[in-house]
Amino acid sequence: MAYGSITDEELGELVQRTELATSAFMRGDMNRYLALTPHAPGFMLMNPFGGEPTRYENRSESLLKAADYFKAGEARLDVVQTYASGDLVVFVMIERQHGEVAGLPDQEWPLRVTQIYRRNGSEWQLVYRHADPLVHRISLDQAAKLARG
């Protein structure tokens, strides 16, 4: 079956490549991550630490600086939903990952993630990523406290 302009086979390959890239990220292997996940110029990130969205013309430099922050990790993706239309694909997923983060011992690091890819020629480039750590439910009071800062 084809979704817009992407086939089931291409979609499966993109999911698999995304999972491999996420594991590389959790190991701090940003060169491998970047090879598996080309970022479009103007890539937008809403990172799991909060704050305003960040736009990057070239994502490589900031990722390479973060390489030492992540070590010895791996990831598995639970893809909740995919959407495709024309040259856009959206993944809604839970990244079930763990690793040594910020010099701390191995820890769980699950994230709720939405990623949008755009086809550029024959290549799927990441144009948008939103990640947050709210995999486990929180109360309305907790959410309100977070919203207040």
C-alpha positions in Angstrom: 0.0 0.0 0.0 1.2 3.5 -0.7 0.6 6.5 1.6 0.7 9.7 -0.4 4.1 9.4 -2.2 5.7 6.9 0.2 5.3 3.1 0.0 4.9 0.7 2.9 8.5 -0.4 2.3 9.9 3.1 2.3 7.9 3.9 5.4 9.3 0.8 7.2 12.8 1.7 6.2 12.4 5.3 7.5 11.1 3.9 10.8 14.0 1.5 11.1 16.5 4.2 10.2 14.9 6.5 12.8 15.3 3.8 15.5 18.9 3.2 14.6 19.6 6.9 14.7 17.9 7.3 18.1 20.2 4.5 19.5 23.2 6.3 18.0 22.1 9.5 19.6 21.8 7.8 23.0 25.3 6.4 22.6 26.6 9.9 21.8 27.5 8.9 18.3 26.3 12.1 16.7 28.1 11.5 13.4 26.2 8.2 12.9 22.9 9.9 14.0 23.5 12.7 11.4 24.3 10.2 8.7 21.0 8.4 9.4 18.9 11.5 9.9 19.6 14.3 7.5 18.1 17.6 8.8 16.6 20.1 6.5 17.8 23.7 6.5 15.5 25.5 8.9 14.9 22.4 11.0 12.8 23.3 14.1 13.3 21.7 17.5 11.1 21.7 20.5 13.4 19.9 22.9 12.3 17.9 26.0 13.9 20.5 28.3 11.2 23.1 27.4 11.7 26.7 26.3 11.1 28.3 23.0 11.4 26.3 19.8 14.8 26.6 18.2 15.4 26.8 14.4 18.6 25.5 12.9 20.0 26.2 9.4 22.7 23.5 10.2 21.9 21.1 13.1 25.3 19.4 13.0 27.3 21.8 15.1 25.0 21.7 18.1 24.6 18.0 18.0 28.3 17.4 17.9 28.7 19.6 21.0 26.2 17.4 22.8 27.9 14.1 22.0 29.6 13.8 25.4 26.3 14.3 27.2 25.0 10.8 26.1 26.8 7.5 26.5 26.2 3.7 26.3 22.5 4.0 25.4 20.1 2.3 23.1 16.5 2.9 22.0 13.4 1.2 20.8 10.6 3.1 19.1 6.9 2.5 19.7 5.4 4.1 16.7 1.9 5.1 17.7 0.8 6.6 14.4 2.2 7.6 11.0 0.7 10.1 8.6 1.8 10.7 5.1 0.7 13.2 2.4 2.6 14.0 -0.7 6.2 14.7 0.4 5.5 14.9 4.1 5.6 12.1 6.7 4.7 12.4 10.4 5.7 10.0 13.1 4.0 10.0 16.5 6.0 7.7 18.8 7.3 6.9 22.2 11.1 6.6 22.3 11.8 3.9 24.9 15.5 4.5 25.5 18.1 4.4 28.2 21.7 5.4 28.6 24.2 7.3 30.7 23.0 10.9 30.5 25.0 13.9 31.9 27.5 11.6 33.6 24.8 9.8 35.6 24.5 6.0 35.7 22.4 4.2 33.1 18.8 5.5 33.4 15.5 5.3 31.5 15.0 8.3 29.2 11.6 7.7 27.6 10.1 10.6 25.5 6.9 11.3 23.6 8.0 12.4 20.2 6.5 13.9 17.0 8.8 14.1 14.0 8.0 15.5 10.6 10.0 14.5 7.5 10.0 16.1 4.1 11.2 14.4 0.9 14.0 16.4 -0.8 14.7 14.5 -4.0 15.1 10.9 -3.0 16.0 11.8 0.6 13.7 12.2 3.6 14.9 15.1 5.8 13.8 15.8 9.3 12.1 19.3 9.4 10.5 19.2 12.9 10.9 17.4 16.2 9.0 17.8 19.4 9.9 15.7 22.4 8.8 15.8 26.0 9.3 13.5 29.0 5.6 13.2 29.9 5.4 9.5 29.0 3.9 8.9 32.5 0.6 10.7 33.3 0.8 13.7 35.7 -2.1 15.3 37.5 -3.7 18.6 36.4 -2.1 20.2 39.4 1.3 19.0 38.4 0.7 20.2 34.8 -0.4 23.6 36.1 2.7 23.9 38.3 4.9 23.1 35.2 3.0 25.7 33.2 3.7 28.4 35.8 7.4 27.6 35.7 
